[in-house]
Amino acid sequence: MGTVKEILALHGWAVSTEKWESISKELSKKGIKLNLPNIPVLTEKADKAWDLNNYVSWLKKQIGTKKVVLLGHSNGGRIALAFAQKYPENLKKIILIDSAGIYHNELPLKIKRFIFKGLASVGKKITTSESLRKYLYKLTGESDYKKANHIQRQTMVNLISEDLQPMLGNIKTPTLIIWGENDKATPLSDGKLMQKLIKGAKLKVINGAKHSPHFTHPKEVAEIINEYL
């Protein structure tokens, strides 16, 4: 099998990493080890909300002086991109899977951010009506947000308020972008824009996949990653 290759992977906005088992197994078959650390606030208790700078600093401590292949899915991609701009010397390559980071200002997303901020700031006090609260959560389209505690909600607000588009042109690390064709959370147009702005970036679209192609199409994604490495 030869030398084992390693990838440091940053999961998205989720409290569990169990869904990563399939892609981890597929990569292992190809001699690639997936290291998946628990991301603070999302999977561990915290006494205060974090912002993007906090996550970049945390990741720097995780990596130290090493050079790694960094993979980020969804919000993990947002962290990976911010890290790449600040610490390019620590990166061999970047792999983005349906990454967050492009700030949208369309009306539905304005409403979504408004609801997030309202729910984060007043929590259950937003209304005494349980049915109305459920409707507001449904409007956001984020089931994980409903399950999150107050600190996690404020952290999400901090992160979705960041627009990384202006920094993408500064990223020089070789970058592979993998995207689900039918992603509605972060549309394929975001992936195409990232490919355009990140010099030399490659884009691979997974037909029929949505926001998490590494969960639904693990063999195909593993093959793409293996060829890239």
C-alpha positions as CSV (number, residue, x, y, z in Angstrom):
1,M,0.0,0.0,0.0
2,G,3.0,2.3,0.5
3,T,3.2,5.4,2.7
4,V,0.0,6.3,4.5
5,K,-1.2,9.8,3.6
6,E,-3.0,11.9,6.1
7,I,-5.8,14.4,5.9
8,L,-6.9,16.7,8.7
9,A,-10.7,17.1,8.3
10,L,-12.9,19.8,9.7
11,H,-16.6,18.8,10.0
12,G,-19.5,21.1,9.4
13,W,-22.1,22.4,11.8
14,A,-22.9,19.1,13.5
15,V,-22.7,17.6,17.0
16,S,-21.6,14.2,15.9
17,T,-19.0,12.9,13.5
18,E,-20.5,9.4,13.1
19,K,-21.5,10.1,9.5
20,W,-17.9,10.4,8.5
21,E,-17.3,6.6,9.0
22,S,-18.1,5.7,5.4
23,I,-15.8,8.2,3.8
24,S,-13.1,7.4,6.3
25,K,-13.3,3.7,5.5
26,E,-13.1,4.4,1.7
27,L,-10.1,6.6,2.1
28,S,-8.4,4.0,4.4
29,K,-8.7,1.5,1.6
30,K,-6.6,3.8,-0.5
31,G,-4.0,4.3,2.2
32,I,-5.3,7.6,3.4
33,K,-5.9,8.3,7.0
34,L,-8.6,10.8,8.0
35,N,-8.0,12.7,11.2
36,L,-11.2,14.3,12.4
37,P,-10.9,16.4,15.6
38,N,-13.9,17.5,17.6
39,I,-14.4,21.2,16.9
40,P,-14.9,23.4,19.9
41,V,-18.3,24.8,20.8
42,L,-19.9,22.6,18.1
43,T,-19.1,19.2,19.8
44,E,-17.7,20.3,23.1
45,K,-19.1,22.5,25.9
46,A,-18.0,26.1,26.0
47,D,-18.5,29.1,28.3
48,K,-18.6,31.7,25.5
49,A,-19.4,32.0,21.8
50,W,-16.5,31.8,19.2
51,D,-15.9,33.7,16.0
52,L,-13.8,32.8,13.0
53,N,-10.6,34.2,14.5
54,N,-11.0,31.9,17.5
55,Y,-11.3,28.9,15.2
56,V,-8.2,29.8,13.1
57,S,-6.2,30.2,16.4
58,W,-7.5,26.9,17.6
59,L,-6.5,25.1,14.4
60,K,-3.1,26.7,14.5
61,K,-2.5,25.1,17.9
62,Q,-3.7,21.8,16.5
63,I,-1.3,21.9,13.6
64,G,1.7,23.6,15.2
65,T,4.6,23.7,12.8
66,K,3.5,20.8,10.6
67,K,2.4,21.0,7.0
68,V,-0.9,19.2,6.4
69,V,-3.5,18.5,3.8
70,L,-6.6,20.3,5.2
71,L,-10.2,19.2,4.3
72,G,-13.2,21.3,5.3
73,H,-16.9,20.5,4.8
74,S,-19.5,23.3,5.0
75,N,-18.6,25.4,8.0
76,G,-15.3,23.4,8.2
77,G,-14.5,24.8,4.8
78,R,-15.0,28.3,6.0
79,I,-12.5,27.7,8.8
80,A,-10.1,26.1,6.3
81,L,-10.2,29.0,4.0
82,A,-9.6,31.6,6.7
83,F,-6.7,29.5,8.0
84,A,-5.2,29.2,4.5
85,Q,-5.0,32.9,4.1
86,K,-3.3,33.4,7.5
87,Y,-1.1,30.3,7.7
88,P,-0.3,29.1,4.1
89,E,3.1,27.8,5.4
90,N,1.2,25.1,7.3
91,L,-0.6,23.7,4.3
92,K,0.3,21.2,1.5
93,K,-3.1,21.2,-0.1
94,I,-6.7,22.2,0.6
95,I,-9.8,20.1,-0.1
96,L,-13.2,21.9,0.2
97,I,-16.5,20.0,0.2
98,D,-19.6,22.2,-0.3
99,S,-17.8,24.9,1.6
100,A,-19.4,27.8,3.4
101,G,-17.9,31.3,3.1
102,I,-19.7,33.1,0.3
103,Y,-21.9,35.8,1.8
104,H,-25.3,36.0,0.1
105,N,-27.6,39.0,0.4
106,E,-30.7,37.7,-1.3
107,L,-33.9,38.3,0.6
108,P,-34.4,34.7,1.9
109,L,-30.9,34.7,3.3
110,K,-31.4,38.1,4.9
111,I,-34.5,36.7,6.6
112,K,-32.6,33.6,7.7
113,R,-29.8,35.7,9.3
114,F,-32.4,37.9,11.0
115,I,-34.1,34.9,12.5
116,F,-30.8,33.4,13.6
117,K,-29.8,36.6,15.4
118,G,-33.2,36.9,17.0
119,L,-33.2,33.3,18.2
120,A,-29.6,33.6,19.4
121,S,-30.2,36.8,21.4
122,V,-33.5,36.0,23.1
123,G,-33.7,32.2,22.9
124,K,-37.0,30.8,24.0
125,K,-38.2,34.2,25.0
126,I,-38.7,35.0,21.4
127,T,-42.3,33.9,21.7
128,T,-44.5,32.0,24.1
129,S,-45.9,30.0,21.2
130,E,-44.2,26.7,20.7
131,S,-45.8,26.3,17.3
132,L,-44.4,29.7,16.2
133,R,-40.9,28.9,17.4
134,K,-41.0,25.7,15.4
135,Y,-42.1,27.6,12.3
136,L,-39.2,30.1,12.7
137,Y,-36.8,27.2,13.0
138,K,-38.3,25.7,9.9
139,L,-37.8,29.0,8.0
140,T,-34.1,28.9,8.7
141,G,-33.8,25.4,7.1
142,E,-31.3,24.5,9.8
143,S,-32.3,21.5,12.0
144,D,-29.0,21.6,13.8
145,Y,-29.7,25.2,14.9
146,K,-32.9,24.1,16.6
147,K,-30.9,21.5,18.6
148,A,-28.1,24.0,19.5
149,N,-27.7,25.7,22.8
150,H,-27.5,29.5,23.2
151,I,-23.7,29.6,22.9
152,Q,-23.7,27.4,19.8
153,R,-26.4,29.6,18.2
154,Q,-24.4,32.8,18.8
155,T,-21.4,31.1,17.4
156,M,-23.3,30.2,14.2
157,V,-24.4,33.9,13.9
158,N,-20.8,35.0,14.2
159,L,-19.7,32.6,11.5
160,I,-22.5,33.2,8.9
161,S,-21.9,36.9,9.2
162,E,-18.4,36.5,7.7
163,D,-17.8,37.0,4.0
164,L,-14.7,35.3,2.8
165,Q,-15.0,36.2,-0.8
166,P,-12.6,39.1,-0.7
167,M,-9.8,36.9,0.7
168,L,-10.1,34.0,-1.8
169,G,-7.8,35.7,-4.3
170,N,-5.1,35.6,-1.7
171,I,-5.1,31.9,-1.3
172,K,-2.1,30.3,-3.1
173,T,-2.3,26.7,-1.7
174,P,-3.3,24.1,-4.3
175,T,-7.1,23.6,-3.8
176,L,-9.6,20.9,-4.8
177,I,-13.2,21.8,-4.6
178,I,-15.8,19.0,-4.4
179,W,-19.5,20.0,-4.7
180,G,-22.9,18.3,-4.7
181,E,-24.8,19.1,-7.9
182,N,-28.1,19.7,-6.0
183,D,-26.8,21.4,-2.9
184,K,-29.4,23.9,-1.6
185,A,-27.5,24.9,1.6
186,T,-24.5,26.2,-0.3
187,P,-25.4,26.3,-4.0
188,L,-23.1,25.0,-6.7
189,S,-22.7,28.6,-7.9
190,D,-20.6,29.2,-4.7
191,G,-18.3,26.3,-5.7
192,K,-17.9,27.8,-9.2
193,L,-17.1,31.2,-7.7
194,M,-14.5,29.8,-5.4
195,Q,-12.9,28.0,-8.3
196,K,-12.8,31.2,-10.2
197,L,-11.3,33.3,-7.4
198,I,-8.8,30.7,-6.0
199,K,-5.9,30.6,-8.4
200,G,-5.5,27.1,-10.0
201,A,-8.4,25.6,-8.0
202,K,-10.0,22.4,-9.4
203,L,-13.8,21.8,-9.2
204,K,-15.4,18.3,-9.2
205,V,-19.2,18.1,-9.2
206,I,-20.9,15.0,-7.8
207,N,-24.0,14.3,-9.9
208,G,-27.2,13.8,-7.9
209,A,-25.5,14.8,-4.6
210,K,-26.7,17.5,-2.2
211,H,-24.8,19.2,0.6
212,S,-22.8,16.2,1.9
213,P,-21.5,14.2,-1.1
214,H,-18.9,12.5,1.1
215,F,-21.8,10.9,3.1
216,T,-24.0,9.9,0.2
217,H,-21.3,9.2,-2.4
218,P,-18.3,8.2,-0.3
219,K,-16.6,5.9,-3.0
220,E,-16.8,8.6,-5.6
221,V,-15.5,11.3,-3.3
222,A,-12.7,9.1,-2.0
223,E,-11.6,8.3,-5.6
224,I,-11.5,12.0,-6.4
225,I,-9.5,12.8,-3.3
226,N,-7.1,9.9,-3.9
227,E,-6.4,11.1,-7.5
228,Y,-5.8,14.6,-6.2
229,L,-3.3,13.5,-3.5
